[in-house]
Amino acid sequence: MVLLMAAGGALYGISQHGLSAATALYGAMAGVLVGCTPIVAIALLLYWLSRR
């Protein structure tokens, strides 16, 4: 799942800014961040609700 998000981000970065190692790397990092944010938010929300 994480690899899929990284690949998607890398492909998006390359398509927007041209092919380079830095673009692929930053795109992959951004893809993972964007993909993980909702998962982390939901996990934190569930944890907070379970503590109440």
Gaussian input, Z-matrix of N, CA and C with variables (Angstrom, degrees):
# hf/3-21g

backbone

0 1
 N
 C     1     B1
 C     2     B2     1     A1
 N     3     B3     2     A2     1     D1
 C     4     B4     3     A3     2     D2
 C     5     B5     4     A4     3     D3
 N     6     B6     5     A5     4     D4
 C     7     B7     6     A6     5     D5
 C     8     B8     7     A7     6     D6
 N     9     B9     8     A8     7     D7
 C    10    B10     9     A9     8     D8
 C    11    B11    10    A10     9     D9
 N    12    B12    11    A11    10    D10
 C    13    B13    12    A12    11    D11
 C    14    B14    13    A13    12    D12
 N    15    B15    14    A14    13    D13
 C    16    B16    15    A15    14    D14
 C    17    B17    16    A16    15    D15
 N    18    B18    17    A17    16    D16
 C    19    B19    18    A18    17    D17
 C    20    B20    19    A19    18    D18
 N    21    B21    20    A20    19    D19
 C    22    B22    21    A21    20    D20
 C    23    B23    22    A22    21    D21
 N    24    B24    23    A23    22    D22
 C    25    B25    24    A24    23    D23
 C    26    B26    25    A25    24    D24
 N    27    B27    26    A26    25    D25
 C    28    B28    27    A27    26    D26
 C    29    B29    28    A28    27    D27
 N    30    B30    29    A29    28    D28
 C    31    B31    30    A30    29    D29
 C    32    B32    31    A31    30    D30
 N    33    B33    32    A32    31    D31
 C    34    B34    33    A33    32    D32
 C    35    B35    34    A34    33    D33
 N    36    B36    35    A35    34    D34
 C    37    B37    36    A36    35    D35
 C    38    B38    37    A37    36    D36
 N    39    B39    38    A38    37    D37
 C    40    B40    39    A39    38    D38
 C    41    B41    40    A40    39    D39
 N    42    B42    41    A41    40    D40
 C    43    B43    42    A42    41    D41
 C    44    B44    43    A43    42    D42
 N    45    B45    44    A44    43    D43
 C    46    B46    45    A45    44    D44
 C    47    B47    46    A46    45    D45
 N    48    B48    47    A47    46    D46
 C    49    B49    48    A48    47    D47
 C    50    B50    49    A49    48    D48
 N    51    B51    50    A50    49    D49
 C    52    B52    51    A51    50    D50
 C    53    B53    52    A52    51    D51
 N    54    B54    53    A53    52    D52
 C    55    B55    54    A54    53    D53
 C    56    B56    55    A55    54    D54
 N    57    B57    56    A56    55    D55
 C    58    B58    57    A57    56    D56
 C    59    B59    58    A58    57    D57
 N    60    B60    59    A59    58    D58
 C    61    B61    60    A60    59    D59
 C    62    B62    61    A61    60    D60
 N    63    B63    62    A62    61    D61
 C    64    B64    63    A63    62    D62
 C    65    B65    64    A64    63    D63
 N    66    B66    65    A65    64    D64
 C    67    B67    66    A66    65    D65
 C    68    B68    67    A67    66    D66
 N    69    B69    68    A68    67    D67
 C    70    B70    69    A69    68    D68
 C    71    B71    70    A70    69    D69
 N    72    B72    71    A71    70    D70
 C    73    B73    72    A72    71    D71
 C    74    B74    73    A73    72    D72
 N    75    B75    74    A74    73    D73
 C    76    B76    75    A75    74    D74
 C    77    B77    76    A76    75    D75
 N    78    B78    77    A77    76    D76
 C    79    B79    78    A78    77    D77
 C    80    B80    79    A79    78    D78
 N    81    B81    80    A80    79    D79
 C    82    B82    81    A81    80    D80
 C    83    B83    82    A82    81    D81
 N    84    B84    83    A83    82    D82
 C    85    B85    84    A84    83    D83
 C    86    B86    85    A85    84    D84
 N    87    B87    86    A86    85    D85
 C    88    B88    87    A87    86    D86
 C    89    B89    88    A88    87    D87
 N    90    B90    89    A89    88    D88
 C    91    B91    90    A90    89    D89
 C    92    B92    91    A91    90    D90
 N    93    B93    92    A92    91    D91
 C    94    B94    93    A93    92    D92
 C    95    B95    94    A94    93    D93
 N    96    B96    95    A95    94    D94
 C    97    B97    96    A96    95    D95
 C    98    B98    97    A97    96    D96
 N    99    B99    98    A98    97    D97
 C   100   B100    99    A99    98    D98
 C   101   B101   100   A100    99    D99
 N   102   B102   101   A101   100   D100
 C   103   B103   102   A102   101   D101
 C   104   B104   103   A103   102   D102
 N   105   B105   104   A104   103   D103
 C   106   B106   105   A105   104   D104
 C   107   B107   106   A106   105   D105
 N   108   B108   107   A107   106   D106
 C   109   B109   108   A108   107   D107
 C   110   B110   109   A109   108   D108
 N   111   B111   110   A110   109   D109
 C   112   B112   111   A111   110   D110
 C   113   B113   112   A112   111   D111
 N   114   B114   113   A113   112   D112
 C   115   B115   114   A114   113   D113
 C   116   B116   115   A115   114   D114
 N   117   B117   116   A116   115   D115
 C   118   B118   117   A117   116   D116
 C   119   B119   118   A118   117   D117
 N   120   B120   119   A119   118   D118
 C   121   B121   120   A120   119   D119
 C   122   B122   121   A121   120   D120
 N   123   B123   122   A122   121   D121
 C   124   B124   123   A123   122   D122
 C   125   B125   124   A124   123   D123
 N   126   B126   125   A125   124   D124
 C   127   B127   126   A126   125   D125
 C   128   B128   127   A127   126   D126
 N   129   B129   128   A128   127   D127
 C   130   B130   129   A129   128   D128
 C   131   B131   130   A130   129   D129
 N   132   B132   131   A131   130   D130
 C   133   B133   132   A132   131   D131
 C   134   B134   133   A133   132   D132
 N   135   B135   134   A134   133   D133
 C   136   B136   135   A135   134   D134
 C   137   B137   136   A136   135   D135
 N   138   B138   137   A137   136   D136
 C   139   B139   138   A138   137   D137
 C   140   B140   139   A139   138   D138
 N   141   B141   140   A140   139   D139
 C   142   B142   141   A141   140   D140
 C   143   B143   142   A142   141   D141
 N   144   B144   143   A143   142   D142
 C   145   B145   144   A144   143   D143
 C   146   B146   145   A145   144   D144
 N   147   B147   146   A146   145   D145
 C   148   B148   147   A147   146   D146
 C   149   B149   148   A148   147   D147
 N   150   B150   149   A149   148   D148
 C   151   B151   150   A150   149   D149
 C   152   B152   151   A151   150   D150
 N   153   B153   152   A152   151   D151
 C   154   B154   153   A153   152   D152
 C   155   B155   154   A154   153   D153

   B1=1.4650
   B2=1.5293
   B3=1.3337
   B4=1.4624
   B5=1.5292
   B6=1.3348
   B7=1.4702
   B8=1.5175
   B9=1.3203
   B10=1.4614
   B11=1.5268
   B12=1.3406
   B13=1.4659
   B14=1.5275
   B15=1.3448
   B16=1.4629
   B17=1.5253
   B18=1.3325
   B19=1.4653
   B20=1.5198
   B21=1.3173
   B22=1.4577
   B23=1.5194
   B24=1.3290
   B25=1.4595
   B26=1.5132
   B27=1.3347
   B28=1.4661
   B29=1.5200
   B30=1.3299
   B31=1.4730
   B32=1.5189
   B33=1.3304
   B34=1.4607
   B35=1.5238
   B36=1.3331
   B37=1.4590
   B38=1.5209
   B39=1.3435
   B40=1.4649
   B41=1.5228
   B42=1.3233
   B43=1.4666
   B44=1.5297
   B45=1.3417
   B46=1.4618
   B47=1.5266
   B48=1.3333
   B49=1.4662
   B50=1.5164
   B51=1.3382
   B52=1.4594
   B53=1.5208
   B54=1.3220
   B55=1.4606
   B56=1.5259
   B57=1.3432
   B58=1.4599
   B59=1.5233
   B60=1.3199
   B61=1.4632
   B62=1.5285
   B63=1.3457
   B64=1.4651
   B65=1.5280
   B66=1.3316
   B67=1.4685
   B68=1.5216
   B69=1.3284
   B70=1.4700
   B71=1.5239
   B72=1.3362
   B73=1.4629
   B74=1.5242
   B75=1.3390
   B76=1.4665
   B77=1.5172
   B78=1.3206
   B79=1.4644
   B80=1.5140
   B81=1.3384
   B82=1.4639
   B83=1.5259
   B84=1.3468
   B85=1.4666
   B86=1.5238
   B87=1.3224
   B88=1.4649
   B89=1.5210
   B90=1.3333
   B91=1.4643
   B92=1.5094
   B93=1.3298
   B94=1.4639
   B95=1.5236
   B96=1.3437
   B97=1.4708
   B98=1.5222
   B99=1.3279
   B100=1.4663
   B101=1.5208
   B102=1.3349
   B103=1.4592
   B104=1.5119
   B105=1.3414
   B106=1.4726
   B107=1.5257
   B108=1.3270
   B109=1.4629
   B110=1.5313
   B111=1.3589
   B112=1.4778
   B113=1.5226
   B114=1.3446
   B115=1.4619
   B116=1.5305
   B117=1.3368
   B118=1.4710
   B119=1.5227
   B120=1.3368
   B121=1.4661
   B122=1.5245
   B123=1.3277
   B124=1.4618
   B125=1.5354
   B126=1.3464
   B127=1.4647
   B128=1.5282
   B129=1.3288
   B130=1.4690
   B131=1.5224
   B132=1.3211
   B133=1.4584
   B134=1.5264
   B135=1.3328
   B136=1.4593
   B137=1.5245
   B138=1.3359
   B139=1.4626
   B140=1.5198
   B141=1.3464
   B142=1.4642
   B143=1.5288
   B144=1.3382
   B145=1.4678
   B146=1.5357
   B147=1.3281
   B148=1.4601
   B149=1.5272
   B150=1.3349
   B151=1.4646
   B152=1.5230
   B153=1.3215
   B154=1.4563
   B155=1.5114
   A1=110.50
   A2=115.73
   A3=120.33
   A4=110.18
   A5=116.42
   A6=120.30
   A7=110.86
   A8=116.59
   A9=121.20
   A10=110.40
   A11=116.78
   A12=121.12
   A13=110.29
   A14=116.80
   A15=120.86
   A16=110.56
   A17=116.43
   A18=120.43
   A19=110.82
   A20=116.87
   A21=121.09
   A22=111.79
   A23=116.47
   A24=120.69
   A25=112.06
   A26=116.14
   A27=120.50
   A28=110.61
   A29=116.79
   A30=120.79
   A31=110.91
   A32=117.05
   A33=120.36
   A34=110.68
   A35=116.26
   A36=120.56
   A37=111.78
   A38=116.36
   A39=120.93
   A40=110.83
   A41=116.22
   A42=119.46
   A43=111.52
   A44=117.06
   A45=120.77
   A46=112.65
   A47=116.91
   A48=120.04
   A49=114.48
   A50=117.37
   A51=119.69
   A52=111.30
   A53=114.56
   A54=121.19
   A55=111.10
   A56=116.21
   A57=122.10
   A58=108.21
   A59=116.11
   A60=120.19
   A61=111.20
   A62=116.31
   A63=120.26
   A64=110.71
   A65=116.12
   A66=120.45
   A67=110.90
   A68=116.75
   A69=120.72
   A70=110.52
   A71=116.49
   A72=120.95
   A73=111.52
   A74=116.04
   A75=119.52
   A76=111.66
   A77=116.71
   A78=120.61
   A79=111.75
   A80=115.88
   A81=120.43
   A82=110.75
   A83=116.58
   A84=120.26
   A85=110.57
   A86=116.55
   A87=120.50
   A88=110.77
   A89=116.42
   A90=120.34
   A91=112.32
   A92=116.13
   A93=120.21
   A94=110.47
   A95=116.85
   A96=120.62
   A97=110.93
   A98=116.27
   A99=120.83
   A100=110.58
   A101=116.48
   A102=120.26
   A103=113.43
   A104=116.89
   A105=120.92
   A106=112.67
   A107=117.65
   A108=120.55
   A109=112.77
   A110=119.38
   A111=118.01
   A112=113.02
   A113=117.11
   A114=120.49
   A115=110.16
   A116=115.75
   A117=120.84
   A118=110.12
   A119=117.43
   A120=121.18
   A121=111.04
   A122=117.00
   A123=121.06
   A124=110.05
   A125=116.31
   A126=120.21
   A127=110.92
   A128=116.48
   A129=119.95
   A130=111.19
   A131=116.94
   A132=120.95
   A133=110.92
   A134=116.80
   A135=120.98
   A136=110.93
   A137=117.11
   A138=121.19
   A139=110.31
   A140=116.15
   A141=121.09
   A142=110.47
   A143=116.32
   A144=120.23
   A145=110.80
   A146=117.42
   A147=120.18
   A148=111.40
   A149=117.29
   A150=120.53
   A151=112.35
   A152=117.32
   A153=121.05
   A154=111.80
   D1=-48.20
   D2=179.27
   D3=-64.12
   D4=-40.74
   D5=178.44
   D6=-62.55
   D7=-37.63
   D8=178.68
   D9=-63.58
   D10=-44.08
   D11=178.68
   D12=-64.62
   D13=-40.98
   D14=179.68
   D15=-64.23
   D16=-43.26
   D17=179.72
   D18=-64.08
   D19=-42.29
   D20=178.15
   D21=-62.20
   D22=-43.38
   D23=178.43
   D24=-64.77
   D25=-41.23
   D26=179.26
   D27=-63.76
   D28=-44.82
   D29=179.24
   D30=-63.23
   D31=-39.70
   D32=178.28
   D33=-64.19
   D34=-45.56
   D35=179.32
   D36=-59.67
   D37=-44.66
   D38=179.54
   D39=-63.97
   D40=-41.04
   D41=-178.39
   D42=-67.81
   D43=-29.26
   D44=-178.64
   D45=-84.96
   D46=-38.02
   D47=-168.14
   D48=-123.01
   D49=4.80
   D50=179.52
   D51=92.09
   D52=162.75
   D53=-174.10
   D54=-81.45
   D55=117.14
   D56=171.44
   D57=-159.63
   D58=159.56
   D59=-177.71
   D60=-63.12
   D61=-42.24
   D62=-178.38
   D63=-63.74
   D64=-42.92
   D65=179.55
   D66=-61.22
   D67=-44.11
   D68=179.78
   D69=-64.65
   D70=-41.55
   D71=-178.69
   D72=-65.32
   D73=-49.54
   D74=179.11
   D75=-64.35
   D76=-38.73
   D77=177.43
   D78=-62.07
   D79=-42.69
   D80=179.24
   D81=-64.19
   D82=-43.51
   D83=179.14
   D84=-62.98
   D85=-42.90
   D86=179.12
   D87=-64.54
   D88=-40.60
   D89=178.84
   D90=-61.22
   D91=-41.88
   D92=178.67
   D93=-67.06
   D94=-43.58
   D95=179.52
   D96=-59.86
   D97=-48.29
   D98=-179.21
   D99=-63.70
   D100=-39.39
   D101=-179.69
   D102=-70.16
   D103=-35.06
   D104=-175.85
   D105=-83.18
   D106=-24.84
   D107=-175.20
   D108=-55.07
   D109=-51.48
   D110=-179.86
   D111=-63.74
   D112=-34.74
   D113=179.85
   D114=-64.44
   D115=-46.17
   D116=179.42
   D117=-64.56
   D118=-42.02
   D119=-179.71
   D120=-61.64
   D121=-43.58
   D122=179.61
   D123=-65.51
   D124=-41.93
   D125=179.58
   D126=-62.21
   D127=-44.26
   D128=178.69
   D129=-63.95
   D130=-40.20
   D131=179.33
   D132=-63.02
   D133=-45.55
   D134=179.04
   D135=-63.58
   D136=-40.87
   D137=178.10
   D138=-62.18
   D139=-45.16
   D140=-179.27
   D141=-62.49
   D142=-43.12
   D143=-179.14
   D144=-66.93
   D145=-35.85
   D146=-178.68
   D147=-72.11
   D148=-22.47
   D149=-179.32
   D150=-81.89
   D151=-19.63
   D152=-175.47
   D153=-76.05

